Amino acid sequence: MKKSIIRAVAAFGCLTSISSLSGCATVQPWEKQNLAKPEMTFEGDRLDTGYTEHIYSSKEAASGGAGVGGGGCGCN
């Protein structure tokens, strides 16, 4: 029983390390055109972005400020 648990943990560790290493890839120059498409951005769909901003402003009772970094009281 103890050996099977150790074997399962070792197999899980090997699979995790193999899958994490396979996620790293270099992008060739001719493949970069696919990454520049509007669908690849976080705000690719204008209609969906509009709905999300409307819901956010309705819940927060505020408007604007989307995409602006920072915040707080400003006292450093």
C-alpha positions as CSV (number, residue, x, y, z in Angstrom):
1,M,0.0,0.0,0.0
2,K,2.8,2.4,0.9
3,K,4.7,1.7,-2.3
4,S,1.6,2.4,-4.5
5,I,1.1,5.8,-2.8
6,I,4.8,6.7,-3.4
7,R,4.6,5.5,-7.0
8,A,1.5,7.5,-7.6
9,V,3.1,10.7,-6.1
10,A,6.2,10.1,-8.2
11,A,4.1,9.7,-11.4
12,F,2.2,12.8,-10.6
13,G,5.4,14.8,-10.0
14,C,6.8,13.5,-13.3
15,L,3.7,14.4,-15.2
16,T,3.5,17.9,-13.6
17,S,7.2,18.6,-14.5
18,I,6.8,17.4,-18.1
19,S,3.6,19.4,-18.7
20,S,5.2,22.5,-17.2
21,L,8.2,22.2,-19.5
22,S,6.1,21.7,-22.6
23,G,4.3,25.0,-22.0
24,C,7.4,27.0,-22.9
25,A,7.7,27.7,-26.6
26,T,9.4,30.3,-28.7
27,V,7.2,32.2,-31.2
28,Q,8.6,32.4,-34.7
29,P,8.4,35.7,-36.6
30,W,5.8,34.3,-39.1
31,E,3.6,33.2,-36.2
32,K,3.4,36.6,-34.5
33,Q,0.7,37.7,-36.9
34,N,-1.7,35.3,-35.1
35,L,-0.9,36.9,-31.7
36,A,-1.6,40.4,-33.1
37,K,-5.2,39.7,-34.0
38,P,-7.9,41.5,-32.0
39,E,-9.3,38.2,-30.8
40,M,-6.1,37.5,-28.9
41,T,-6.5,40.6,-26.6
42,F,-8.2,40.6,-23.3
43,E,-10.8,43.0,-24.6
44,G,-11.2,41.4,-28.1
45,D,-15.0,41.6,-28.2
46,R,-16.2,45.2,-28.0
47,L,-19.8,44.3,-27.2
48,D,-18.7,42.0,-24.3
49,T,-16.4,44.7,-23.0
50,G,-19.2,47.3,-23.1
51,Y,-21.5,44.9,-21.1
52,T,-18.8,44.3,-18.6
53,E,-18.1,48.0,-18.1
54,H,-21.8,48.7,-17.8
55,I,-22.3,46.0,-15.1
56,Y,-19.2,47.2,-13.3
57,S,-20.3,50.8,-13.2
58,S,-23.8,49.8,-12.1
59,K,-22.5,47.7,-9.2
60,E,-19.8,50.2,-8.1
61,A,-22.1,53.2,-8.6
62,A,-19.2,55.0,-10.4
63,S,-18.2,55.5,-14.0
64,G,-14.9,55.7,-15.7
65,G,-11.5,54.6,-14.5
66,A,-11.5,51.4,-16.6
67,G,-7.9,50.7,-17.7
68,V,-6.3,53.3,-15.4
69,G,-3.7,52.0,-13.1
70,G,-3.2,53.1,-9.5
71,G,-5.7,54.3,-7.0
72,G,-6.0,54.8,-3.3
73,C,-5.8,58.1,-1.4
74,G,-2.6,59.2,-3.1
75,C,-0.6,59.8,0.1
76,N,2.8,58.1,-0.3
